[in-house]
């Protein structure tokens, strides 16, 4: 994802911005994993990372997904 961030007027990558998005993505995924563990989830499915500009020179990265638990059909009865 971060490697695709380009400065289209010049044609080069905005390396600092790319690095920041990559680091932020890791933080978002870590927080999602921590929240899933707190919920005693077995996995998170349908994960998405979405970026948007909130102001000139600022952006946000939003991550979301669905925490799920696996059910053993034999044990559940």
The 8 nearest C-alpha neighbors of each residue, nearest first, counted from 0:
[[1, 2, 3, 4, 21, 17, 20, 24],
 [0, 2, 17, 3, 21, 4, 20, 18],
 [1, 3, 0, 4, 17, 12, 5, 14],
 [4, 2, 1, 0, 5, 12, 17, 13],
 [5, 3, 2, 1, 12, 17, 13, 6],
 [6, 4, 12, 7, 11, 13, 3, 10],
 [5, 7, 11, 10, 8, 12, 9, 13],
 [6, 8, 10, 9, 5, 11, 12, 4],
 [9, 7, 6, 10, 11, 5, 12, 13],
 [10, 8, 7, 6, 11, 5, 12, 13],
 [11, 9, 7, 6, 8, 5, 12, 13],
 [12, 10, 6, 5, 9, 13, 7, 8],
 [11, 13, 5, 14, 6, 4, 10, 2],
 [12, 14, 16, 15, 5, 17, 6, 11],
 [13, 15, 17, 16, 12, 18, 4, 2],
 [16, 14, 18, 17, 13, 19, 20, 12],
 [15, 17, 19, 13, 14, 18, 20, 4],
 [18, 16, 1, 14, 20, 19, 15, 4],
 [19, 17, 21, 15, 16, 20, 14, 22],
 [18, 20, 16, 22, 21, 17, 23, 15],
 [21, 19, 23, 17, 18, 22, 24, 1],
 [20, 22, 24, 18, 23, 19, 1, 17],
 [23, 21, 19, 25, 24, 20, 18, 26],
 [22, 24, 20, 26, 25, 21, 19, 27],
 [25, 23, 21, 27, 22, 26, 20, 28],
 [24, 26, 22, 28, 23, 27, 29, 21],
 [27, 25, 23, 29, 24, 28, 30, 22],
 [26, 28, 24, 30, 29, 25, 62, 31],
 [27, 29, 31, 25, 30, 26, 32, 24],
 [30, 28, 26, 32, 31, 27, 25, 33],
 [31, 29, 33, 27, 32, 28, 34, 26],
 [30, 32, 28, 34, 29, 33, 35, 27],
 [31, 33, 35, 29, 30, 34, 28, 36],
 [34, 32, 30, 36, 35, 31, 29, 37],
 [33, 35, 37, 31, 36, 32, 30, 38],
 [34, 36, 32, 38, 40, 33, 37, 66],
 [37, 35, 39, 33, 38, 34, 40, 32],
 [36, 38, 34, 39, 35, 33, 40, 32],
 [37, 39, 35, 36, 40, 34, 66, 33],
 [40, 38, 36, 37, 35, 41, 68, 34],
 [41, 39, 68, 35, 67, 38, 42, 66],
 [40, 42, 68, 67, 69, 39, 43, 66],
 [43, 41, 67, 40, 66, 44, 68, 35],
 [42, 44, 66, 65, 64, 67, 46, 45],
 [45, 43, 65, 46, 64, 42, 66, 67],
 [44, 46, 64, 65, 47, 43, 63, 66],
 [47, 45, 64, 44, 63, 43, 48, 62],
 [46, 48, 63, 62, 64, 49, 45, 61],
 [47, 49, 62, 61, 60, 63, 50, 46],
 [48, 50, 61, 60, 47, 62, 51, 59],
 [51, 49, 60, 59, 61, 58, 48, 52],
 [50, 52, 59, 58, 53, 49, 60, 61],
 [51, 53, 58, 54, 57, 59, 50, 55],
 [52, 54, 58, 57, 51, 59, 55, 56],
 [55, 53, 57, 52, 56, 58, 51, 59],
 [54, 56, 57, 53, 52, 58, 51, 59],
 [55, 57, 54, 58, 52, 53, 16, 59],
 [58, 56, 54, 55, 53, 52, 59, 51],
 [57, 59, 52, 53, 51, 50, 54, 60],
 [58, 60, 51, 50, 52, 61, 53, 57],
 [59, 61, 50, 49, 62, 48, 51, 58],
 [62, 60, 49, 48, 50, 59, 63, 27],
 [63, 61, 48, 47, 27, 49, 60, 46],
 [64, 62, 47, 46, 61, 48, 65, 31],
 [63, 65, 46, 45, 44, 43, 47, 66],
 [64, 66, 44, 43, 45, 67, 46, 63],
 [65, 67, 43, 40, 42, 35, 44, 64],
 [68, 66, 40, 42, 41, 43, 65, 69],
 [69, 67, 41, 40, 70, 42, 66, 39],
 [68, 70, 41, 71, 67, 40, 42, 72],
 [69, 71, 72, 68, 75, 74, 73, 67],
 [70, 72, 74, 73, 75, 69, 76, 68],
 [73, 71, 75, 74, 70, 76, 69, 68],
 [72, 74, 76, 75, 71, 70, 69, 68],
 [73, 75, 76, 71, 72, 70, 69, 68],
 [76, 74, 72, 73, 71, 70, 69, 68],
 [75, 74, 73, 72, 71, 70, 69, 68]]
